[in-house]
Amino acid sequence: MGKLDLIELYIDDSKIEDGIDAISLVEYPAIEENFIALSKQEIQLKTIDEEKRIIIGLALIPDLEIYRRQGEYEYNIKFSKDTVRKASELYMKRLKVHNSTLEHKEKTDGVFTIESWIVEDPNNDKTNVYGLNANVGSWAVVQKIENDEVWNDIKLGKYKGFSIEGIFSEAESKKELSKQTEEEVLIEKIKQILNNV
């Protein structure tokens, strides 16, 4: 089988709905980067100060190919550095810092973003202090957890990272068409020819 289609997601300025609506706490983040809870004890996560109930992690990594599947269609998505920056800026501008969900299913309160930035220099960035191995252009997020149940779940390892929720436009940049896709294109062309006869 050939390589999967690669679809670049971006924010279309003409679409008011494009952008990040919430950040979800998830067990398996799509970007495959766990956040770090800042508290004294080392559990599964690196931690510094439990009383603060603060977690730090990456919300988006530019140019990282993320696997997706819709029915039988398998593909990868990615975000450019410009899209990651724009998404982070709109998230703050639109005051979405209190929008938080658990596993993309239920809204939760007492979880909010207190810091957000784009990594410019990985060696001299706060993410480096916590071993996040962020690339240039990554979106780093720090959240405060005032919800006791959510904080306990984080300490137990139920939530390990961030996952964004939002609407993006698609710009396909196919690496290689699969045979099935080639056949679908050919069938569509034949239908168009037959309709014009």
C-alpha positions in Angstrom: 0.0 0.0 0.0 1.2 3.5 -0.8 1.8 6.3 1.6 -1.1 7.9 3.3 -2.6 11.2 2.1 -1.3 14.2 3.9 -3.8 17.0 4.6 -2.5 20.3 5.9 -5.0 22.0 8.2 -5.0 25.8 8.3 -7.1 28.7 9.6 -9.1 30.5 6.9 -9.4 34.1 7.9 -12.7 34.4 6.0 -14.3 31.7 8.3 -15.1 33.0 11.7 -15.5 29.5 13.1 -11.9 28.4 12.3 -9.7 28.2 15.3 -9.3 26.5 18.7 -12.4 26.3 20.8 -11.0 24.3 23.8 -8.1 22.2 25.1 -8.9 18.7 26.2 -7.1 16.7 28.8 -6.6 13.2 27.3 -4.9 10.0 28.1 -3.4 9.6 24.7 -2.6 12.9 23.0 -2.5 12.8 19.2 0.8 14.7 19.2 2.3 11.9 21.4 3.6 14.4 23.9 2.7 14.0 27.6 2.3 17.1 29.8 4.2 17.5 33.0 2.4 18.2 36.2 4.2 20.6 38.4 4.2 19.2 41.9 6.8 17.7 44.4 6.4 14.0 43.9 7.4 12.1 40.8 4.5 10.0 39.7 4.3 9.1 36.0 4.8 12.8 35.3 7.7 15.1 36.2 6.5 17.4 38.9 7.6 20.4 41.0 5.0 21.8 43.4 1.8 19.9 44.1 0.1 22.9 45.9 0.2 24.9 42.7 -1.6 22.2 40.7 -0.1 23.4 37.5 0.6 21.3 34.3 2.7 22.2 31.3 2.7 20.6 27.9 2.5 21.1 24.2 -0.8 21.7 22.5 0.5 21.7 18.9 3.7 20.8 17.2 4.3 22.2 13.7 4.8 19.9 10.7 4.2 16.8 12.9 2.2 14.2 10.9 -0.8 13.0 13.0 -2.6 9.8 11.9 -6.4 10.0 11.5 -9.0 7.6 10.3 -12.6 8.2 9.0 -14.3 4.9 8.3 -12.0 3.1 5.9 -10.1 6.2 4.9 -6.7 6.6 6.6 -4.7 9.7 6.3 -2.3 12.1 8.2 -2.8 15.7 9.1 -0.3 18.4 10.0 -0.2 22.1 10.9 2.4 24.6 9.7 4.3 26.9 12.0 2.1 29.8 10.8 -1.1 27.9 11.6 0.2 26.9 15.0 1.0 30.5 15.8 -2.3 31.8 14.5 -4.3 29.1 16.4 -2.5 30.0 19.7 -3.1 33.7 19.1 -6.8 33.3 18.3 -7.3 31.0 21.3 -6.1 33.8 23.6 -7.7 36.7 21.6 -11.1 34.9 21.7 -10.8 34.3 25.5 -11.1 30.5 25.2 -8.7 29.9 28.2 -11.6 28.6 30.4 -12.8 26.1 27.7 -11.6 22.7 28.9 -12.9 19.2 28.2 -12.0 15.7 29.3 -11.3 13.2 26.5 -13.1 15.5 24.1 -16.4 14.3 25.7 -17.4 16.3 28.7 -16.8 20.0 29.6 -15.1 20.5 32.9 -14.7 23.5 35.2 -11.8 24.5 37.3 -9.3 23.9 34.5 -7.9 26.9 32.7 -4.9 28.1 30.8 -2.6 30.6 32.6 0.3 30.7 30.1 0.6 30.2 26.4 3.5 30.8 24.1 5.3 29.7 20.9 8.7 28.2 21.3 11.3 30.3 19.6 14.5 28.8 21.0 14.2 25.3 22.3 17.5 25.4 24.3 16.5 28.6 26.2 12.8 27.9 26.5 10.9 27.0 29.7 9.8 23.8 28.0 13.5 22.7 28.0 13.6 22.9 31.8 10.8 20.3 32.0 12.2 18.0 29.3 9.4 18.6 26.8 11.8 18.5 23.7 9.8 21.2 21.9 10.6 22.1 18.4 10.8 25.7 17.1 7.2 26.8 16.5 5.6 24.5 19.1 2.7 25.8 21.1 3.4 25.4 24.9 0.5 25.7 27.4 0.4 25.9 31.2 -2.8 25.1 32.9 -4.0 25.5 36.5 -6.1 22.7 37.9 -8.5 23.8 40.6 -10.9 20.9 40.1 -10.1 18.3 42.8 -11.4 15.3 40.8 -9.5 16.2 37.7 -6.3 16.9 39.7 -6.5 13.4 41.3 -7.1 11.8 37.9 -4.0 13.6 36.6 -1.9 12.3 39.5 -3.3 8.8 38.8 -2.2 9.1 35.2 -5.7 9.1 33.7 -4.8 12.2 31.7 -1.3 12.5 30.2 -1.5 15.3 27.7 -3.3 18.0 25.8 -5.4 17.7 22.7 -6.9 20.6 20.9 -10.6 21.0 19.8 -11.3 23.3 17.0 -12.3 23.8 13.4 -9.7 24.1 10.6 -9.8 24.3 6.8 -8.1 21.7 4.7 -5.4 22.1 2.1 -4.6 18.7 0.7 -1.0 18.0 -0.3 -1.0 14.4 -1.3 2.2 12.5 -0.9 0.9 9.6 -3.1 -2.5 8.6 -4.2 -3.6 5.1 -3.1 -4.9 2.7 -5.8 -8.4 3.1 -4.3 -8.2 6.9 -4.6 -6.9 6.7 -8.2 -9.8 4.4 -9.1 -12.3 6.8 -7.5 -10.8 9.7 -9.5 -11.0 7.6 -12.7 -14.7 6.6 -12.0 -15.6 10.2 -11.4 -14.0 11.3 -14.7 -15.9 8.6 -16.6 -19.2 9.7 -14.9 -18.5 13.3 -16.0 -17.8 12.2 -19.6 -20.9 10.1 -19.7 -23.0 12.9 -18.3 -21.8 15.2 -21.0 -22.6 12.8 -23.9 
